[in-house]
Amino acid sequence: MKMRSDGNINIEKAIGKTADVYLTIPAKDAGAGKITMTLEERFVELSAIQNGDTPLITGTKVRVISVNGDTLVVEKTE
């Protein structure tokens, strides 16, 4: 019984991890995009927003900096 899992992902564990932009993330306050990453041994697609002034296009490498509800806040990696 200890090995059982309820199947839910804890997105708080994404903070500090890197991901790839899947669907363009618009500039700050212009909506959400999507990122893909491996989280808790699963490949997942999650909603993401950013605080930057320019959109992050598909394929851009990003880092998760916080969680806002069920949406991740990301920043472009250098």
C-alpha positions in Angstrom: 0.0 0.0 0.0 2.9 2.4 0.6 3.9 2.3 -3.1 0.5 3.5 -4.3 0.1 6.9 -5.9 -3.0 9.0 -6.4 -1.6 10.1 -9.9 -1.6 13.8 -9.1 1.4 16.0 -9.9 2.6 18.5 -7.3 3.5 21.5 -9.6 5.2 23.2 -6.7 8.1 20.8 -7.4 8.6 22.5 -10.8 10.1 25.7 -9.1 13.7 26.0 -10.2 13.5 23.5 -13.0 14.0 24.2 -16.7 11.5 23.6 -19.4 10.9 24.3 -23.1 8.2 26.6 -24.5 5.6 24.6 -26.4 3.1 27.3 -27.3 4.3 30.9 -27.3 4.0 32.7 -23.9 2.8 36.3 -24.5 4.3 39.3 -22.8 3.3 40.2 -19.3 -0.5 40.4 -18.7 -1.3 39.3 -22.3 -2.2 35.7 -21.5 -0.7 32.3 -21.0 1.2 29.8 -23.2 2.4 26.2 -22.6 5.6 24.6 -21.5 6.8 21.0 -21.5 9.0 19.4 -19.0 9.7 16.3 -17.0 8.2 16.5 -13.5 7.9 13.7 -11.0 9.2 11.2 -13.7 6.5 12.3 -16.2 6.6 14.3 -19.3 4.0 17.0 -18.8 2.5 20.1 -20.6 1.6 22.9 -18.3 0.2 26.5 -18.6 2.8 29.3 -18.1 3.0 33.0 -17.9 5.9 35.4 -17.7 6.8 38.9 -16.5 8.9 40.0 -19.5 8.0 42.5 -22.2 8.6 40.3 -25.3 6.9 37.0 -26.1 8.8 33.7 -25.5 8.5 31.7 -28.7 8.3 27.9 -29.2 11.6 26.2 -28.4 12.8 28.9 -25.9 14.5 27.5 -22.7 12.9 28.8 -19.6 13.2 28.4 -15.8 10.2 28.1 -13.5 10.3 30.9 -10.8 7.0 30.5 -9.1 3.5 29.1 -9.2 0.3 31.2 -9.6 -2.7 29.0 -8.9 -2.4 26.2 -11.5 -0.1 28.3 -13.8 3.6 28.4 -13.7 5.5 31.7 -13.8 8.7 31.4 -16.0 11.7 33.5 -17.1 14.0 33.0 -20.1 17.3 31.3 -19.2 20.5 32.9 -20.3 
